[in-house]
Amino acid sequence: MSLVTVDSVSKNFGNHEAVAQVSFSAAQGTILGLVGSDGAGKTTLLRMIATMLKPTAGRIRVNDLDVVSQKTAVKPLIGYMPQRFGLYQDLTVDENMNFFMDIFGITGKERRSRKDFYLGFSNLLPFVDRLARDLSGGMKQKLGLACVLVHEPVVLILDEPTNGVDPVSRREFWDILTQMRRNGMTILVSTAYMDEGEKCDRLMLMHNARLLAEAPPQELRLNFPDLETAMIHRIRAIDKALSDERFTP
């Protein structure tokens, strides 16, 4: 079952085409990764799926609901963590969790249960009284993820969540994502790290606003020594083809 369907979606900012005719679907209980060059359109695409931006053309559906015309119904189904997640630095770990549970109207026994579960899952229970500003980079990202997960979305959207995070914290973060996938959650995540790309069920390679390839990681790196080499080869090949096209008389 496809929980996210993107059909011929484009997004323009004035004369700039940020996303061009992108189509794909993400099945329930899978991790779909987005990789590609800077400025490829990954963030714009994720923000459209998360109802933050309206597509210029095309259609996006989450759990068979249109993200534009049925935005109010879609938003509770989504957990979205942008590159700079809005933790409150002067609040403790516990207070940040309480704030997000207040937003989603989580009360009573369910409130305590979810807080204990997601902070425990993220190994943050020993740090509930620590201010967010005093957490390490990896701990901040795990707290951000816990805050995003408290309303238990069916689709989790993460925009380069581990950029600048140390290798151990990155691994712990991905351990959490892998468990959420096992629990049936659909995860869309952009990443700059090819070792993280290897952990995805499917990978999408974007470049210059377009989707160049979509396949399992092992298929994308076929005949190449590693995934990074395969991605660079595809990007250089399309750039050369476009360059040759421009200068052909």
N, C-alpha and C positions, 0 to 999 in steps of 0.2 A: 504494500500500500504506500503510495506517494503522499507524504505529508506536506511537502513543499513543491510547487510546480511553477516554473518561470517560463513564460511563453513569449518569445520574440520581444524581449524587453530592451528598451533604449532609454537613455537619459541624457538630455542636452542642458548645458548651462550657457545660455546665449548661443554663440557659434561653436562652442566647444562640445564635442561629443564624448561624454565620459564613459558611457556604456552603449554598445551597438549590437542590437539584435541578438541578445543572449537568451538561450533556451536550455533548460535542464530540469531534472526532478530529483528529489531526495526522498528515499524510502524511510519508513519508520524504523527506528533502531539502528541507524547507520551514522557514520561520521563522513561528511563531505568536506574536503579541504579545498581551499582556494590558494593558489600560488601564482606568482608572476612578478613582472617588473614593477618598480615604483610608478605610480600614476596609471596603472593598468585599468583601474576601475573597480577593484575589489571592494574597497570601502563603500563606494557609491552603491554597488550592487547589494551589499549586505544591509545598508541603511534603507534601501527600498523594500527589501523583504521584511525588515523590522518596522515598517510603516512610518519611518522617519522622513522619507522622501517619496514624492509621487512620480511614478514613471512618466516619461514623455510619450512613450508608446509601449504597447504590449500589455501583458496581464500577469499578475502574480497571485497565486492562491496558496493559503495555508490551511490545512485541514478542510479543503474544499470551500474556503471562505475567501472572498476577494479582499486584498489588503487595502484597496482604495475605497470601494463602496461599502465594505463591511469592516472598516478599520476598528470600530469600537469592540466588535466581537472578536477580532483577531488579536488585539493587544494582550489580553490575559493569557493567550496561548503561547506567547513568545517571551523568552528571556534574552535580553540584548545587553552585551557588554562591549562598549566601544573601546578604542585604543586607550583613551584616558577616562577611566571609570570614575564616577563622581562620589568617591568615599568622602566622608566628613572627617577631616584630619584632626579636629579638636574633640571628636567623640571617640569613645573607646570601641573596641571590637563589639562588645555587647550592645552598646548604644547604637552603633551603626546597624546591627541586625534588627534591633527594636524599631528603628526608624523605617526600614524597608518593610517590616511586617505591618507597621501602622498603615503604610501606603496601600498595602494589599488587603487590609482588613482581617488579618490573621489574629485570632484571639483565643483565650482560654487554654485548654489542655493542648490544642493543636499548636499553639504558639510555642510553648515550652518544648514540645516534642520535636518540632521542626528545627528550632534553634539548636537543641542538643544534637540532633542528627547531622545537620549540615556543618556546624562548627566542629563536631567530632570527626566527620568525614574529611574535613579539611585540616585536621590536626591543630585546630585553633582554640580548643577548649582551655588549655593552660594559659591562654593569653587574653581572656575575655575582658580583663580590666586594663589592658594596655591601650594607649591612644593610637589611633590609626597612623598618625604621623611617625610614630616610633617603631613601626613594623618594618621588616626588611621588604625589599621589592617583591620577592616571591610570596611572602605572607600577605602583602597588600592585594596581590592578584588573587590569592586563594580566598581572602575575605570578600573581594569583589564578586567572585564566582558564587560564594555562599549567599550573598545578598541577592544575586540574580536568581538563584535557585529556590529561594524560600517560598515563592508562590507556585512552585512545581510546574513549570511550563512544559509543553509537549515538544516545543522546538527551541533549541538553544543556539543563539547567534553570537559568535565571538570574533572580534576584529583584532588579530595579532595580539592575543592576550599574554603571550610570554616574551614579548620583545624586551630585551635588556635584563631578563631574569636569569639567575644562575642555573647551571645544568641540573643540579639536584632538585631545585624547586620546579624546573620545567618538567622533569620526570614525574614528580609528585602531582603536578597539575594535570598531566595527561593520564595518570593513574585514575584520577577522579573522573575525567571525561570518559575513559574506557568503561568504568563502572556504570556511569549514567547511560551509556549506550547499551550495556547489558540489561539495564532496567527498562529499555524501550524508548529512550529519548532520542530524537533526531537532532544532530548537531551539525551546524555549518560553521566552519572556522577558517579564517585566513591566517597564514603563517609565512614567516620568512625563513623558517628552518626546515630543511629537507628531511631531517630525521623525524620531524613531526609529520611531514607529509607521508612518510612511510607507514605511519600508524592509522591513516585514514582508509576507509573502505574504498572511496573513490576520490580522485583528484581532478580539479579543473585548473587548467593553465590559462591565465588571461594575459593579454599584451595589447597595448594600444586600443583599449576599450572592447576588444573582441575576445571571445572564447576560442582558443586555438585547439584545445584537446580536452577530452573528459574520459577517464578510464581508471581502473585500479592502478595503484602505484607501480606494481610489478610489470604491468603492461606498458606503462609510459616509459619505463627505463629499459625495456627490452632492447638488446643489442648495444647497450651503453654500460660503462663500468658502474655508474651510480645515477641516482635520480637528478642530482644537480647538473651533471653533464648533459643528461637528456633534455632538461628544461632549457639550458643555455643553447643547445644545438637547435631546438625548435624555434626559439626566439630569434636567433641569428639568421636562421633560414628564412623566416617570414620577413625580417627586415631586409635581407638581401633581395628577396623576390620583389618587395615593394620598391626598393631602390632601382633595380633593373627595369621595372615597369615604368618608373618616372623618366629614366634616361634613354629608353628605347625610342628611336625616331619613328 
